[in-house]
Amino acid sequence: MKHIIKYLLRSVLFTGLTLAPLFVLADGADTLDFVDGKQVYEHICQGCHMPDGKGAVGAGYYPAFAGNPNLASAQYTALVILIGRRNMPSFGKGNLVGEKTLFGMTLSDEEVASVANYIRSHFGNAFEDQLTAAEVKALRPR
C-alpha cells in the first residue's frame, strides 16, 4: 500500500499541471472526448514524453517515442496505453491491474487507436500501418 500511495503522489506531483485540462474536459465522466490523436497526445502524453516525443529522465524515466523501435508494433503501443507499463498508468478500463486508472480516466477504443497512430507517425517515426478501434477493442483485457 505504501508503494501505491508513493506512486500516486509522485504521479500527481509531476503530471498534475499537464493533466489539469483533463479535469475540465472530463467533467466528472470516466471517459474523455478527444477529436484526434494529436489532442490526446497534447493533453495526456506530452507532460511526460515531452512535446517533441524525446522523453525525459529525472524524477522518473519516460521513454522517447522518437526513434523507438518498440513502436514498430501497433499492438504493443496500444497495449501500453491500455494497461500501462512500469511507471505509466493505464488508460483502459478493465486493465490487468483492476478497474482503476489514473484518476479514473479512460480512453475509448477510437482514442487509443488515434493516439497510437499519431505517435507511430510523428516524432520522426514513419510506421504506415494504422491501428483501428476494432483492433484496440480486441486487445482490451477481459
N, C-alpha and C positions, 0 to 999 in steps of 0.2 A: 504494500500500500504506500509505503514511504517513497518508493521509486516512481509510482504513478503520480503522486502529488508533485514530486520534484519535476517530473517530465511536463506535467500540465502547467506548472508555474513558469518553467523555462519557455514553454511554447507561448504562453500569454505574454511574457515579458518581451520576447524577441519578435513576435509576429503581431502583437496587439494593434499597432498602428496600421500595419498593412491590412489586417482583417477588418478594421473599423468600417469600411464601406460595406462589408458583407452584412453587418448587423442592420444597416439601413435597408439593404436590398432584400434581406430575408424577411423582415417584418414579422418575426415570430414563426414563420414557416420553417419546415425542416428541409425544404428544397429551395434552390436558388433558380432564378430565371435569367440566364445569360443568353445573349443572342449568338455569340460565336466563341471559338477557342481563344481568340486574342483577348476578349473580355475576361474569360475565366483565368487566363494566364496573368493578366494585369491585376486582377483583384485577389487572386489566391496564391499563385505560384511565385511571382517575381519578388515577393518580400524575402524569400529565402534563396531562390535560384538566380536572383538579380534580373534587372530589366534586359540585360544583354545575354542572358542564359548561360553565363560563365560560372555560375555557382559561387559559393563563398565558404571560407574557412575562418573560424574564430570561435565564437561561443558554441558552435556546432559545425558539422560538416554537411554542406548542401551541394551535391554533385552538379557538375556542369551539364547542360544539355548540348552545348556546342561541342561537336566532335565526339559525342558519347556513343560508342559502338553498341551499347545495350538498346539504343533506340531503333536499331535495325528491326527489332521485333515489335510490331504494333501491339500485339497481345501483352507482351511484357510491360510496355508503357501503360496500357490500360489497367493491368493488374496492380501495378504500383499505386496508381491513382485510387483504385477501388479499395485495396486492402492495406495500403501504407507499406512502409519499409523503414526499418531502423528508427530514426527519429522523425520520420514523416508520418503525419496522421492519415487515417483513412478518410476518403470522401465518398464511400459507397456504403449504403445501408445494407445490413446483413453481411458484414465483413467477417473474416475469420476470427476476429477477437471479440465478437459480440455485436450488438446493435449500436454501440457508442461510436460516434465520430467526433471530430474536432468541433466542439461547441454545438454538437447535434446537427451540423450542416452536411448535406449530401448533394451530390451532383447527379443529374439524370443521365440515362444512357447516352442521350444525344450530346450532353455537355462533356461527358468523359471522352466520347469519340472525337468531338470537336477540338478539345484541348490537346488530346494525344496527337491528332493530325497536325495541329498548329505547331507543337513542339518538334515534331518529326520533320516539318517542312520549313522551319525557321532556324535562326542561330547558326547558319552555315550548313544545316542538315538538308539533304535532298532526297529523303525517302519518299517514293512516289505512291506506294500502296496506301489506300485510305481505309481506315477502320470505320465500320458502320455501327449504328446504335444497336442493331440486332446482334452483332458480334460481341459488343460490350455486355448486353443482356445475358448472353450465353456464358460469359466469363464470370458473372457475379456468383459468389458462393451461395449455395442453397441452404 
